Amino acid sequence: MNFWDGLPRPFTALAPMEDVTDVVFRHTVARAARPDVFFTEFTNVDAFASWRGRASTAGRLTFTSDECPIVAQIWGTKPENFALTASALERMGFSGIDINMGCPAKDVVKIGGGSGLIHTPALAAEIIRTARAAVELPISVKTRLGYSKADEYKEWLPVILGEHPANLTVHLRTRKEMSNVPAHYELIPEIIALRDDISPETKLSINGDITDWAQIKEIHNKYSAVDGYMIGRGVFSNIYCFDGSEHLASRDELIRLFRFQLDEYDKYKRIDPTFLGDYEPNDRVLRRDFNGLKHFVKVYIKDFPTAADLRAKIYACQTTDEIRTVLNNANLS
Ligand SMILES: Cc1cc2nc3c(=O)[nH]c(=O)nc-3n(C[C@H](O)[C@H](O)[C@H](O)COP(=O)(O)O)c2cc1C
């Protein structure tokens, strides 16, 4: 079943973000305003394929059935490990599998993964084909325009489209541009034309600098052949960004949402790897990183006179209960 075919048009997606979009934060975003599709953080297929490495992937692959459709994003370089990981993810109940061909991180690119695959198009195509042969789930790809120059998209995107992925998400920048220049919206019409020409059945999602529904409407008015829009960092400045009514959250609503995220953290802080299937059992108790929670404080505690003071007190906390006490005693004038 290809869930991409049943989505509204245009659809919205929360971007995969390492150390951000775990089950805790996805649940919190859903509580604020739900996107049409969720993605996990990316999981390395080589780690997943190794008996020793598999347990380390459990935190990023934890999800609940009410998050569906949810896509597991994977990365790596060995086609056989994509096949093995994809079929395990299918058994776990994910709705789809996305292959990362856009990550710019040095340690990922150095071994030829993420945007490094732009330099090895034959391998990129083989990875898509091998993953597809292993599962019935829809296979999608997230990538960038190119490695060094924006016009590399003319050669690179046809390689991906030639494999007919269920969805292609294009982050409208090159690897070299990282996130340092404005996204190249001006190329959308040419990318649509490539999709229509090579693989009209592939959904096309656009990513880069999109902040909220108001902006999605504006882009979609111009480029109505785009199927979906993916928001990443925009969720930090407005966690209600997927709300079609353009809801402006009050200070108290944001703090309530923060308390919800703390509760979700407590619920999922002990990571249970048994759902992964085969893994090396050991006595180690895996825990979700507590300090990672503090990256989110600015999402909620902002835009009032004592916000900076309150944030500083929260940064000093060592437990969720300490944070709750700080919030209970806060001067919210
Ligand atoms: C903290 C962080 C982590 C990210 N991790 C991933 C990832 O695991 N997989 C991926 O495909 N992209 C990842 N990205 C890139 C985003 O998915 C997205 O493509 C990028 O932020 C541009 O979109 P935006 O301008 O809406 O943020 C990450 C971005 C950020 C800021």
The ligand as a Tripos MOL2 file, in Angstrom:
@<TRIPOS>MOLECULE
LIG
   31    33     1     0     0
SMALL
NO_CHARGES

@<TRIPOS>ATOM
      1 C1         19.3550   19.6600   13.6270 C.3       1 LIG1
      2 C2         19.1130   19.1400   12.2380 C.ar      1 LIG1
      3 C3         19.2030   17.7740   11.9970 C.ar      1 LIG1
      4 C4         18.9520   17.2580   10.7100 C.ar      1 LIG1
      5 N1         18.9630   15.9020   10.5160 N.ar      1 LIG1
      6 C5         18.5650   15.3960    9.3050 C.ar      1 LIG1
      7 C6         18.3810   13.9840    9.0970 C.ar      1 LIG1
      8 O1         18.5710   13.1500   10.0010 O.2       1 LIG1
      9 N2         17.9730   13.5810    7.8600 N.ar      1 LIG1
     10 C7         17.7500   14.4580    6.8330 C.ar      1 LIG1
     11 O2         17.3670   14.0600    5.7230 O.2       1 LIG1
     12 N3         17.9040   15.7900    7.0060 N.ar      1 LIG1
     13 C8         18.2780   16.2660    8.2070 C.ar      1 LIG1
     14 N4         18.3550   17.6250    8.3820 N.ar      1 LIG1
     15 C9         17.9740   18.5250    7.2850 C.3       1 LIG1
     16 C10        16.4700   18.8660    7.3580 C.3       1 LIG1
     17 O3         15.6800   17.7010    7.2110 O.3       1 LIG1
     18 C11        16.1020   19.8850    6.2650 C.3       1 LIG1
     19 O4         16.3820   19.3080    5.0090 O.3       1 LIG1
     20 C12        16.8850   21.1820    6.3990 C.3       1 LIG1
     21 O5         16.8760   21.6580    7.7360 O.3       1 LIG1
     22 C13        16.2880   22.2740    5.4860 C.3       1 LIG1
     23 O6         14.9390   22.5040    5.7920 O.3       1 LIG1
     24 P1         14.4680   23.7740    6.6710 P.3       1 LIG1
     25 O7         15.0170   25.0010    5.9970 O.co2     1 LIG1
     26 O8         12.9800   23.6860    6.6880 O.co2     1 LIG1
     27 O9         15.0900   23.5670    8.0370 O.co2     1 LIG1
     28 C14        18.6380   18.1510    9.6490 C.ar      1 LIG1
     29 C15        18.5660   19.5170    9.9020 C.ar      1 LIG1
     30 C16        18.7800   20.0240   11.1690 C.ar      1 LIG1
     31 C17        18.6700   21.5110   11.4180 C.3       1 LIG1
@<TRIPOS>BOND
     1     1     2 1
     2     2     3 ar
     3     2    30 ar
     4     3     4 ar
     5     4     5 ar
     6     4    28 ar
     7     5     6 ar
     8     6     7 ar
     9     6    13 1
    10     7     8 2
    11     7     9 ar
    12     9    10 ar
    13    10    11 2
    14    10    12 ar
    15    12    13 ar
    16    13    14 ar
    17    14    15 1
    18    14    28 ar
    19    15    16 1
    20    16    17 1
    21    16    18 1
    22    18    19 1
    23    18    20 1
    24    20    21 1
    25    20    22 1
    26    22    23 1
    27    23    24 1
    28    24    25 2
    29    24    26 1
    30    24    27 1
    31    28    29 ar
    32    29    30 ar
    33    30    31 1
@<TRIPOS>SUBSTRUCTURE
     1 LIG1         1 GROUP 0 **** ****
